[in-house]
């Protein structure tokens, strides 16, 4: 059966890159071994023959034009930049004493663009001043700037200077122009961070302002000829020209959109206004002039191609539910991508972008799932009381018997993105199913990937509508599937999903057990204390504040409705969480204890919002399994073995 060991161990892809001519492929891997040790490796393959040309431990990338790859190493005199011929393996030291900092090659390969860091003023350790809410974050006072390293002369020339952070968005194909972005804080009005986009002439060092103080843009890329810019952002970007919601709705700031900016006249065209999937990563391909991008498409990460001339979008046929990464050759119609599906791990493919046909190159899932039997995963949707189609899917235990009654676990989104069909995740659904559960994954109102109007339901609702979808979906699923024991249903979520777990118990008694990991119990305390509390509230509670909308912040907070909860509720939390502080679980646990309700609180030492430590992840996951076994399978053995009863 599929277990947590299968989730944690084995080899997965960590990146992929095609050479400019499309003949060679760099594939990066990350292998995790029993005990927690992990190691990275890189393989260079000749695609036509399938021959492996090199295997290394260094992180390698392709030069933009010359079909050589490069990496850095520590030499006698400092950091070195090494370039390698993939066929011969001959190495050349391109730069000795390479400056510190992140860099990228100019497309012309005659200079490197560095992102450098200038450290900000220091405070005393024993007593210190906090200047702004974000000043609590390590490194917030540091500022990034750009510098050009000329490969011929070895001179490092600063390009920007000043207080604001500056970073590179793209370099034009002729190497002359740089797209760069800056940020500045404005706490008194949403959005509280503003971004500006400039085009810098690398010859004259004259900067042209393209977009001024827009808090909703996130990135930009040049067109192949450098006359246009593909801008990414949210629906409210660029004056809201791409907004497509109902009157009175505020769009979700996490719903990804694309815009086309013409540099000559600054004219902007929204490209995805009527496109429901939420755009993730986009690349403007030089070979065919098309824009390729991935997007959250319901619970999938689908791959698309768009013609920027007319805005027409085509979904490409791929072999996986989720395309996690892709690479395009600069000078050939070749793509490489890897991904996974609901019932398999990583697989790598190549695609001819003229014929649009995929070929399997490497299947890592085969080894991960060797001798492992999985239950089925099936799609299931329903129509809620408001007339909306609410999508979802469910997982069955291996050796499923339709004549039995199975306990069920319900899972839902934790931020704004839907619960994807990722095979390996924080909550590996097949691992739960292997323990004898039916697992129902629901994509309720507010998730991105279903259109702007749907994702806007996340804003200023604090669970209202979302909870109704989950409750109605769970009841309807049980009604239509007789193999579910409707007296033994559990639910689980993290972060916003942890809040939803708590909130659901104030609205219904259909659950026999519930688990909240790093959940928000009081919107007012989370809003002020979490590192990103107030900025996430720009998304979820746009233009609402505790003093202006107490009904939203207080009445929708589970803490102020704790007396309505009767479900056994487990709180899990990393005690070093700076996103949702651990106090969010502590105060709700305290409330339920004072009310005499069935509850438990487990803190994970030294862990932040995600439990990433190998050993602690295993204990954390076993805690979840044990809690559900206790309440959904009437077997407290596992729980009592981990948390022995204590007579105090």
Secondary structure, DSSP 8 states (H G I E B T S, - for coil): ---HHHHHSEEEEEEEEE-TTSSEEEEEEEEE-TTS-EEEEEEEEETTT--EEEEESS--EE-SSSSEEEEEEEETTEEEEEEEETTT--EEEEESS--SSEEEE-TTSSEEEEEEEE------SSS----SGGGGSTTTT-EEEEEEEETTT--EEE---SSSEEEEEEE-TTS-EEEEEEEEE-TTSSSSEEEEEEEEETTT--EEEEEEEETTEEEEEE-TTSSEEEEEE-TTHHHHTT----TT----TTS-EEEEEETTT--EEESSTT--SEEEEEEE-TTT--EEEEEEETTEEEEEEE-TTT--EEE---SSSEEEEEEE-SSSSEEEEEEEETTEEEEEEEEETTTTEEEEEEESHHHHTTT-----EEE--EE-TTS-EE-EEEE--TT--TTS-EEEEEE--SSSS-----SSSTT-HHHHHHTTEEEEEE--TT-TTS-HHHHGGGTTTTTTTHHHHHHHHHHHHHHH-TTEEEEEEEEEEETHHHHHHHHHHTT----SEEEEES--S-HHHHHHHSTTHHHHHHHHTTT--TTT-HIIIIITSGGGGGGG--S-EEEEEETT-SSS-THHHHHHHHHHHHTT--EEEEEETT--SS--SHHHHHHHHHHHHHHHHHHHSS--HHHHHHS-----
